[in-house]
Amino acid sequence: MSNRTVFFVSDGTGITAETFGNAILAQFETKARHIRLPFVDSVDKAHQTVRQINHAGVVDGYKPIVFTTLVNVDVLKVIKDGCQGMLLDMFGTFVHPLETELNLKSNHRIGRFSDASKSKEYQSRIEAINFSLAHDDGQSNRDLEHSDVILVGVSRSGKTPTSLYLAMQYGLKASNYPLIPEDFERRHLPPALKHHQNKLFGLTIQPERLSEIRNERRPNSKYASLANCRMEVNEAEAMMRRSGIRWLSTTTKSIEEIATTILQEIKPERLAY
């Protein structure tokens, strides 16, 4: 399988094909070469795609695996007729049975981002991203009440990537605040967070892992030392317990897992998909 090539073919961005395909491939303990082929939206491009897929099969000595989310019937026909790989047509697998069950015809729209500029949900997502960037690392207290969720935790515990993921994926306005030694000395949360208890969610991390991450940024510093990391993590967890803040450890969790847990706990009123 390590010599096998996996293609993700789409007449849009290919994100859906790649996400779905990777979710399936994750069930197998193996690695393959991944190639995304987006915007295959003409018969000419389809023929080029077929040649690339078939060439990979010759070089690898194995059939390529091809995940597609092609909507254009003519383009899909070229791929189906000429491709010598294992073809997994995800839209064909799911859309056609749904058409029968719902007694409705699919609109066969190419790509989830088509006409994005006219989409209210898309504009909300952009607004959420801008908000999250402006409220990253506690740099602004303005409009904090408009946050859907406020993440707290020590520096480098995963607050920024999680905030941006929540904004990009769900259109949520996510702020984040670092817990710093001055907060630990005062033994209470930053004053700006006092009136937003229901929106707070804490992130923590194992001190050993935190030290590794910080050493990549500031090697051999007190900030990155294991002793300091242990102190900060212990103080932050104690503060979150005293304040009744829900929290989790990010040490072994993906951004997707962290975000899903936050959504389950915070239950924001507004979600964009």
C-alpha positions as CSV (number, residue, x, y, z in Angstrom):
1,M,0.0,0.0,0.0
2,S,2.9,2.4,0.6
3,N,3.6,2.1,-3.1
4,R,0.0,2.9,-4.1
5,T,-1.3,6.3,-5.1
6,V,-4.6,7.8,-4.0
7,F,-6.2,10.4,-6.1
8,F,-8.9,12.9,-5.0
9,V,-10.7,14.2,-8.1
10,S,-13.3,16.9,-8.1
11,D,-14.8,19.6,-10.3
12,G,-14.6,21.9,-7.3
13,T,-11.9,22.4,-4.7
14,G,-11.5,18.7,-3.9
15,I,-11.8,19.3,-0.1
16,T,-14.9,17.1,0.3
17,A,-13.4,14.2,-1.7
18,E,-10.1,14.5,0.3
19,T,-11.8,14.8,3.7
20,F,-14.2,11.9,3.1
21,G,-11.5,9.7,1.5
22,N,-9.0,10.4,4.3
23,A,-11.7,9.4,6.8
24,I,-12.1,6.1,5.1
25,L,-8.3,5.5,4.6
26,A,-7.7,6.2,8.3
27,Q,-9.4,2.9,9.1
28,F,-6.3,1.1,7.6
29,E,-2.8,1.0,9.1
30,T,-1.0,2.1,5.9
31,K,0.3,5.1,4.1
32,A,-0.1,6.0,0.4
33,R,0.9,8.9,-1.8
34,H,-2.0,11.4,-2.0
35,I,-2.7,13.6,-5.0
36,R,-5.5,16.1,-5.1
37,L,-6.8,17.0,-8.5
38,P,-9.3,19.9,-8.2
39,F,-11.2,21.9,-10.8
40,V,-11.5,19.0,-13.2
41,D,-14.4,20.7,-14.9
42,S,-14.1,19.9,-18.6
43,V,-13.8,16.8,-20.8
44,D,-10.2,17.8,-21.8
45,K,-9.2,18.0,-18.1
46,A,-10.9,14.7,-17.5
47,H,-8.8,13.0,-20.2
48,Q,-5.6,14.5,-18.7
49,T,-6.7,13.2,-15.3
50,V,-7.2,9.7,-16.7
51,R,-3.7,9.7,-18.2
52,Q,-2.2,10.8,-14.9
53,I,-4.1,8.2,-12.9
54,N,-3.2,5.4,-15.3
55,H,0.4,6.4,-15.4
56,A,0.6,6.2,-11.7
57,G,-0.7,2.7,-11.8
58,V,2.0,1.7,-14.3
59,V,4.8,3.2,-12.2
60,D,3.4,1.9,-8.8
61,G,2.6,-1.6,-10.1
62,Y,-0.8,-1.3,-8.3
63,K,-4.2,0.1,-9.2
64,P,-4.5,3.7,-7.9
65,I,-7.5,4.4,-5.6
66,V,-9.6,7.3,-6.9
67,F,-12.1,9.2,-4.7
68,T,-14.3,11.5,-6.8
69,T,-17.0,14.1,-6.1
70,L,-17.5,14.9,-9.8
71,V,-20.9,16.4,-10.6
72,N,-20.6,17.0,-14.3
73,V,-22.0,13.9,-16.0
74,D,-19.8,14.1,-19.1
75,V,-16.6,14.6,-17.1
76,L,-17.5,11.7,-14.8
77,K,-18.1,9.4,-17.8
78,V,-14.6,10.1,-19.2
79,I,-13.1,9.1,-15.8
80,K,-15.3,6.0,-15.4
81,D,-14.6,4.8,-19.0
82,G,-10.9,5.4,-19.0
83,C,-9.7,5.1,-15.4
84,Q,-7.8,1.9,-14.7
85,G,-7.9,2.5,-10.9
86,M,-10.4,1.6,-8.2
87,L,-13.0,4.3,-8.6
88,L,-15.1,5.4,-5.6
89,D,-17.8,7.9,-6.8
90,M,-19.0,9.4,-3.6
91,F,-21.7,11.6,-5.0
92,G,-23.0,8.7,-7.1
93,T,-23.0,6.4,-4.1
94,F,-25.0,8.8,-1.9
95,V,-26.8,11.4,-4.0
96,H,-28.7,9.0,-6.3
97,P,-30.3,6.9,-3.5
98,L,-31.2,10.2,-1.7
99,E,-32.9,11.4,-4.9
100,T,-35.0,8.3,-4.9
101,E,-35.8,8.4,-1.2
102,L,-36.6,12.1,-1.1
103,N,-38.3,12.1,-4.5
104,L,-36.3,15.1,-5.4
105,K,-33.7,15.9,-8.0
106,S,-30.3,17.1,-6.8
107,N,-29.3,20.5,-8.0
108,H,-25.9,19.1,-9.0
109,R,-24.1,22.1,-7.8
110,I,-20.3,22.0,-8.3
111,G,-18.5,22.7,-5.0
112,R,-19.7,23.7,-1.6
113,F,-18.1,27.2,-2.1
114,S,-19.9,28.2,-5.4
115,D,-21.5,31.6,-5.2
116,A,-19.8,32.0,-1.8
117,S,-19.9,35.8,-2.1
118,K,-23.7,35.7,-2.1
119,S,-23.9,33.4,0.8
120,K,-24.9,34.8,4.2
121,E,-23.3,31.8,5.9
122,Y,-20.0,32.5,4.1
123,Q,-20.0,36.1,5.1
124,S,-20.7,35.1,8.7
125,R,-17.7,32.8,8.5
126,I,-15.5,35.6,7.3
127,E,-16.7,37.9,10.0
128,A,-16.0,35.2,12.6
129,I,-12.5,34.7,11.4
130,N,-11.8,38.4,11.5
131,F,-13.2,38.6,15.0
132,S,-11.2,35.6,16.2
133,L,-8.0,37.1,14.8
134,A,-8.7,40.5,16.5
135,H,-9.4,38.7,19.9
136,D,-6.4,36.3,19.7
137,D,-4.2,36.0,22.8
138,G,-6.2,38.5,24.8
139,Q,-5.1,41.4,22.5
140,S,-8.6,43.0,22.6
141,N,-11.4,43.2,25.2
142,R,-13.6,45.2,22.8
143,D,-16.9,43.4,21.9
144,L,-15.9,40.5,24.0
145,E,-19.6,40.0,24.8
146,H,-20.1,39.0,21.2
147,S,-17.9,36.0,21.5
148,D,-19.6,32.6,21.1
149,V,-16.8,31.0,23.1
150,I,-13.8,32.2,25.0
151,L,-10.8,29.8,25.4
152,V,-8.4,30.1,28.3
153,G,-5.2,28.3,29.1
154,V,-1.4,28.7,29.3
155,S,0.6,29.9,26.4
156,R,1.0,27.3,23.6
157,S,-1.8,25.0,24.8
158,G,-3.7,25.1,21.5
159,K,-6.0,28.1,22.0
160,T,-5.2,30.0,18.7
161,P,-5.5,27.1,16.3
162,T,-8.7,25.9,18.0
163,S,-10.2,29.4,17.9
164,L,-9.5,29.7,14.1
165,Y,-10.8,26.2,13.4
166,L,-14.1,27.1,15.2
167,A,-14.3,30.3,13.2
168,M,-13.5,28.8,9.8
169,Q,-15.4,25.5,10.2
170,Y,-18.5,26.7,12.1
171,G,-18.6,30.5,11.8
172,L,-18.2,31.0,15.6
173,K,-16.7,34.1,17.1
174,A,-14.0,32.5,19.3
175,S,-11.8,34.6,21.5
176,N,-8.9,33.3,23.5
177,Y,-7.1,34.5,26.6
178,P,-3.7,33.4,28.0
179,L,-3.4,32.6,31.6
180,I,-0.1,34.2,32.8
181,P,2.0,34.2,36.0
182,E,0.3,37.5,37.1
183,D,-3.1,35.8,37.0
184,F,-1.7,33.0,39.2
185,E,-0.4,35.5,41.7
186,R,-3.8,37.2,41.9
187,R,-5.4,33.7,42.1
188,H,-8.3,34.7,39.9
189,L,-9.1,35.0,36.2
190,P,-8.4,38.1,34.2
191,P,-10.9,40.8,35.1
192,A,-12.2,41.1,31.5
193,L,-13.5,37.5,31.7
194,K,-15.5,38.0,34.9
195,H,-18.9,38.5,33.2
196,H,-18.5,35.8,30.6
197,Q,-18.4,32.6,32.7
198,N,-20.9,30.7,30.6
199,K,-18.7,31.2,27.5
200,L,-15.4,30.1,29.0
201,F,-13.7,26.8,28.2
202,G,-10.2,25.8,29.3
203,L,-7.4,24.1,27.5
204,T,-4.6,22.4,29.3
205,I,-1.7,20.2,28.3
206,Q,0.9,17.9,29.8
207,P,3.9,19.9,31.0
208,E,6.4,17.6,29.1
209,R,4.6,18.3,25.8
210,L,4.3,22.0,26.6
211,S,8.0,22.2,27.2
212,E,8.8,20.6,23.9
213,I,6.5,23.0,22.0
214,R,7.9,26.1,23.8
215,N,11.5,25.0,23.2
216,E,10.8,25.0,19.5
217,R,10.0,28.7,19.8
218,R,12.3,29.8,22.6
219,P,14.9,27.1,23.3
220,N,16.7,26.9,26.6
221,S,14.6,29.7,28.1
222,K,12.8,29.8,31.5
223,Y,9.6,30.1,29.6
224,A,10.2,26.7,28.0
225,S,11.8,24.9,31.0
226,L,10.0,21.8,32.3
227,A,9.9,23.2,35.8
228,N,8.2,26.4,34.7
229,C,5.8,24.5,32.5
230,R,4.8,22.3,35.4
231,M,4.2,25.3,37.6
232,E,2.0,27.1,34.9
233,V,0.0,24.0,34.1
234,N,-0.7,23.2,37.7
235,E,-1.7,26.8,38.6
236,A,-3.9,27.0,35.5
237,E,-5.7,23.8,36.2
238,A,-6.2,24.8,39.9
239,M,-7.6,28.2,38.8
240,M,-10.0,26.5,36.3
241,R,-11.2,24.2,39.0
242,R,-11.8,27.0,41.5
243,S,-13.6,29.0,38.8
244,G,-15.8,26.1,37.7
245,I,-14.5,26.3,34.1
246,R,-15.0,23.2,31.9
247,W,-11.6,22.1,30.4
248,L,-9.8,19.4,28.6
249,S,-6.2,18.4,27.9
250,T,-5.1,18.9,24.3
251,T,-2.0,16.7,24.6
252,T,-3.2,13.8,22.5
253,K,-6.2,15.3,20.8
254,S,-6.6,16.7,17.3
255,I,-8.1,20.2,16.7
256,E,-11.2,18.5,15.4
257,E,-11.6,16.5,18.6
258,I,-11.0,19.6,20.8
259,A,-13.5,21.6,18.8
260,T,-16.2,18.9,19.0
261,T,-15.9,18.7,22.7
262,I,-16.1,22.4,23.1
263,L,-19.3,22.5,21.0
264,Q,-20.8,19.8,23.1
265,E,-20.1,21.6,26.3
266,I,-20.7,25.3,25.3
267,K,-23.6,24.6,22.9
268,P,-23.4,28.0,21.1
269,E,-26.7,29.2,19.7
270,R,-25.3,30.0,16.3
271,L,-23.6,27.5,14.0
272,A,-22.8,27.9,10.3
273,Y,-22.0,24.8,8.1
